[in-house]
Amino acid sequence: MLASSRTIPEPDPLKGDQTSLETVGVEGVAGENLESNLPSDVDNSSLEEFQNFQSGSIFSTLVLAALAAAITAVFSDFHIASSLLVGGFSGALYLWLLSRSVQKLGKDSQNLAKTQLLVPVVLFLASTKLPFLELFPAIVGFFLYKPAVLLKVFLSD
């Protein structure tokens, strides 16, 4: 609900005052949904800011995962580096699903979807069943989305 410093004068029926659109103004009538009276440029700028942050966070997650996998490939085994890269890609997928769920939060639903929680579960199961994936590097790669988002937040200010 929006708060306004401007008050709406109450009509005085003894003086013959009537409530009209001019008296109500931009704030709306009590009991109406005031969110529809938000300026569209505020909504668009917030949505644009969220989408820029979302794409930047996913991109920084992918870059950090590729950088970590390249460093790991140089100093360690290629097998471990590929597991780290698969974990990084799954972290980016998790972040994309989470941000898509957050974007739908106000419009379509009242709570977050749980589909993004399947990503670490599938990564865990795949790393235990598939011989070319190592569990620990895949989980470390998955959690690379956290420092990537923090890096994006600190560099954007």
C-alpha positions as MATLAB code, in Angstrom:
seq = 'MLASSRTIPEPDPLKGDQTSLETVGVEGVAGENLESNLPSDVDNSSLEEFQNFQSGSIFSTLVLAALAAAITAVFSDFHIASSLLVGGFSGALYLWLLSRSVQKLGKDSQNLAKTQLLVPVVLFLASTKLPFLELFPAIVGFFLYKPAVLLKVFLSD';
ca = [
       0.000    0.000    0.000;
       1.348    3.422   -0.865;
       1.483    6.234    1.635;
       0.835    9.757    0.509;
       1.671   13.001    2.238;
      -1.255   14.639    0.480;
      -4.608   14.185    2.171;
      -7.910   13.921    0.393;
     -10.477   16.307    1.809;
     -13.679   14.692    2.938;
     -16.764   16.022    1.163;
     -19.146   17.944    3.379;
     -22.746   17.030    2.481;
     -24.066   20.109    4.328;
     -22.148   22.408    1.983;
     -23.227   20.417   -1.058;
     -19.745   18.978   -1.724;
     -19.609   15.849   -3.811;
     -16.809   13.429   -4.343;
     -15.531   13.599   -7.889;
     -12.436   12.621   -9.808;
     -10.946   16.047   -9.238;
     -11.299   15.737   -5.448;
      -9.898   12.229   -5.308;
      -6.879   12.940   -7.475;
      -4.103   10.493   -8.206;
      -4.180    8.661   -4.880;
      -7.423    6.845   -5.567;
     -10.410    6.062   -3.408;
      -9.980    4.206   -0.132;
     -10.434    0.487   -0.621;
      -9.094    0.492   -4.185;
      -5.953   -1.322   -5.161;
      -3.393    1.470   -5.012;
      -0.677   -0.551   -6.773;
      -2.360    0.114  -10.101;
      -1.735    3.837   -9.566;
       2.044    3.425   -9.563;
       3.731    5.334  -12.339;
       4.607    3.011  -15.177;
       8.153    4.342  -15.428;
       8.832    3.198  -11.830;
       7.558   -0.300  -12.635;
       9.528   -0.468  -15.868;
      12.756    0.799  -14.319;
      12.529   -1.682  -11.440;
      11.823   -4.547  -13.805;
      14.631   -3.462  -16.098;
      17.000   -3.196  -13.128;
      16.031   -6.696  -11.970;
      16.516   -8.152  -15.450;
      19.920   -6.483  -15.771;
      20.942   -7.865  -12.383;
      19.603  -11.304  -13.317;
      21.480  -11.519  -16.607;
      24.636  -10.054  -15.072;
      24.557  -12.534  -12.199;
      24.111  -15.502  -14.497;
      26.868  -14.243  -16.781;
      29.259  -13.677  -13.873;
      28.464  -17.175  -12.579;
      29.341  -18.689  -15.952;
      32.533  -16.628  -16.225;
      33.634  -17.538  -12.694;
      32.900  -21.227  -13.333;
      34.866  -21.180  -16.598;
      37.762  -19.373  -14.918;
      37.786  -21.819  -11.993;
      37.615  -24.778  -14.389;
      40.507  -23.411  -16.457;
      42.671  -22.868  -13.380;
      41.777  -26.330  -12.118;
      42.625  -27.884  -15.495;
      46.060  -26.253  -15.426;
      46.954  -27.192  -11.857;
      44.996  -30.420  -11.477;
      43.243  -33.094  -13.483;
      40.974  -32.371  -16.459;
      38.463  -34.792  -14.919;
      38.114  -32.595  -11.834;
      37.931  -29.421  -13.972;
      35.092  -30.847  -16.047;
      33.188  -31.745  -12.854;
      33.713  -28.185  -11.625;
      32.445  -26.802  -14.923;
      29.336  -29.026  -14.872;
      28.667  -27.830  -11.309;
      29.090  -24.215  -12.427;
      26.613  -24.679  -15.263;
      24.129  -26.248  -12.869;
      24.616  -23.297  -10.486;
      23.815  -20.904  -13.332;
      20.731  -22.972  -14.169;
      19.670  -22.852  -10.510;
      20.140  -19.088  -10.442;
      18.128  -18.663  -13.651;
      15.247  -20.812  -12.315;
      15.290  -18.934   -9.007;
      15.208  -15.526  -10.665;
      12.428  -16.640  -12.997;
      10.437  -17.759   -9.964;
      11.085  -14.439   -8.206;
      10.029  -12.517  -11.315;
       6.664  -14.339  -11.354;
       6.154  -13.764   -7.626;
       4.087  -10.591   -7.771;
       2.094  -11.284  -10.921;
       1.136  -14.926  -11.035;
       1.812  -16.543   -7.669;
       2.076  -15.799   -3.975;
       5.030  -18.107   -3.223;
       8.238  -19.272   -4.840;
       8.267  -22.311   -7.060;
      10.285  -25.290   -5.902;
      11.574  -26.434   -9.291;
      14.995  -24.843   -8.757;
      15.560  -27.182   -5.817;
      15.741  -30.101   -8.221;
      18.981  -28.816   -9.733;
      21.311  -29.649   -6.788;
      19.505  -32.953   -6.226;
      19.964  -33.973   -9.877;
      23.592  -32.813   -9.734;
      24.199  -34.924   -6.633;
      22.547  -37.983   -8.148;
      24.374  -37.542  -11.450;
      27.737  -37.156   -9.742;
      27.204  -40.320   -7.706;
      25.987  -42.395  -10.678;
      28.119  -41.114  -13.564;
      31.779  -42.171  -13.506;
      33.130  -38.993  -15.142;
      31.666  -36.630  -12.504;
      33.272  -36.131   -9.113;
      30.967  -35.128   -6.281;
      33.070  -32.562   -4.425;
      34.197  -30.487   -7.451;
      30.649  -30.549   -8.856;
      29.212  -29.241   -5.575;
      31.936  -26.582   -5.341;
      31.160  -25.561   -8.919;
      27.458  -25.406   -8.086;
      28.078  -23.043   -5.173;
      30.150  -20.697   -7.339;
      26.934  -18.780   -8.028;
      27.115  -17.304   -4.524;
      30.454  -15.487   -4.851;
      29.497  -14.510   -8.403;
      26.316  -12.805   -7.173;
      28.217  -11.101   -4.361;
      30.835   -9.939   -6.864;
      28.066   -8.576   -9.094;
      26.486   -6.714   -6.153;
      29.756   -5.137   -5.003;
      30.868   -4.172   -8.496;
      27.500   -2.637   -9.429;
      27.645   -0.033   -6.639;
];
